[in-house]
Amino acid sequence: MNHMDTSLGNRLDQIRRYALYAGAAGLIVWLLASAILGMRVALGAYLIGFLYVLGLSLGALAILMLQHLTGGAWGRMIRRVLEASSRVLPLVTLLALPVLLGMRALYIWTQADVVAGDEVLASKGWYLNVPGFVVRTVVYFAVWLALVFLLNRWAREQERTPYSQQSNWLRSLSGPGLVLYGLTMTFAAFDWAMSLEPHWFSTIYGVLFLIGQANNAFAFAVGVTLLLAWWRGVSETLSRDTLADLGNLMLAFIMLWAYIAFSQFLIIWSGNLPEEIPWYLARLRGGWGVLALLLVIFHFAVPFALLLQAEVKRNPRTLAGLAALVLIVRAVDLVWTVAPSFSTHGHHDGIWVALLAPVAIAGLGGLWLWQFVQQLRSRSLLPYPEETAHSLDASAEVA
Amino acid sequence: MSKRSAIYGVMAEFDHAEQLVEATRRTREAGYSRIDAFTPFPIHGLPEALGFRRTRLPLIVLVGGILGGLTGYLLQYYSAAVAYPVNVGGRPLNSWPSFIPVTFEMTVLIAAISAVLGMLALNGLPQPYHPVFNVPRFALASRDRFFLLVEARDPHYDHDSTWKFLESLGAREVFDVEH
């Protein structure tokens, strides 16, 4: 429309191009490295990258549904970004194929001879079996894709005729949708990550993934929104009150993650049972212990202390910096959670998985970002065209 | 004691919120500092016009929270490791993971209590008597009128000139506020 929009479009095109380059480069390096490090390590790193980009799309879907249920100015500012994130899910679905095809290298419960000689695995066979895994994966993605499709379709129709029936539909779907997401992602986390160590179990494990995904997708949406506002030179349209709301929600997600993560640790540490504690013993020693400490500091202590301060939350720069920090520590969290599983059962591949994981995250993340920018450009950046940033600001003043 | 000491301050009544904000801003610009405004609903820009500063309440809450957390931890440390050491399943006496929940709860509890008590200490509530209520029309401050008060304690205060100044700001009426 005007000069500002053209330059914004050029910038987004540039990012889309660079994201595609980064994605291609990452995948090429990943392929070369897998030739040296072997299929198992390569797939392990790929799994971490896959879970990372899956979380960006699913977390966005979850916050989108949360926002349809609760409303609020904060949600309107980031809604188009969340919707664009969720619409990358078809690409993520394709990216799940290598996990399905490589499951025999990834999961020891797929090997009949191992299961036959292992009473515990044999007794879990009714759930942990190849057909069940495949069928469940199909069901998860069917549910998620249906939610993404309906929420985006109704949102687009709502844009044409605001205050229409679609607003009610969006709300009515979001409640059951959140329940479905909670159930499916819990089992998906069990299938894809927890079953790497099939003897170990934690019922709160899925919730940790839910929170981690929401935390990461929210930080991504806040970061993108702030960046867009900065580039358009309209950063003042983001009122300081809305920024404080976004910062408070980030704080809430950070605290919830710490609360759940510590709950799992405290229960297993207190029980100190031989079938539970090895998971933490492996992850609190040596280099993994350093990662654990980094998580405590940068996934909780630092953002927590900073987000307590009103000035940090109301400053777009510091808030964007914290969003970037969350995007990094989420990757560290996934590496710490998943990679040590490859150093069990007589293997010592964990360290290589951890070292290759950033390459996989860059590759899959690049592809994801490329598709995200594509989706972001396909629609308006703020919901309801007639409700400009100005009226968003005015509504914040009344509140 | 002079006649003036019997007066708590001078109060002006305004019809509109915008008038009040503007009058408040000009009163501050005229050098008055001990002023206050009364309105039926929150008005955007009024706190800034009054020159509200950030309070020390966040600091009080922070200190309360830290002290609460320390108290909670030391309480458990003292009872489990010093006063009554019991070997529970071979765990260390100072089992910090199991001390975290109580430490966390104590942090929240003392921080919340500090917030309530600190708020009361800083704003001087509860206050059963306040001179502004001696002005009969002040009851309208909770309905549809907007009031600006200049206290007699203000260094710039001079009864007659302050009165005239408030009138010049477009006040509907100006009152003496008696003690």
Chai-1 contact restraints between the chains, C-beta under 6 A:
chainA,res_idxA,chainB,res_idxB,connection_type,confidence,min_distance_angstrom,max_distance_angstrom,comment,restraint_id
A,L266,B,P97,contact,1.0,0.0,6.0,A-B,restraint_1
A,W269,B,P97,contact,1.0,0.0,6.0,A-B,restraint_2
A,E397,B,H44,contact,1.0,0.0,6.0,A-B,restraint_3
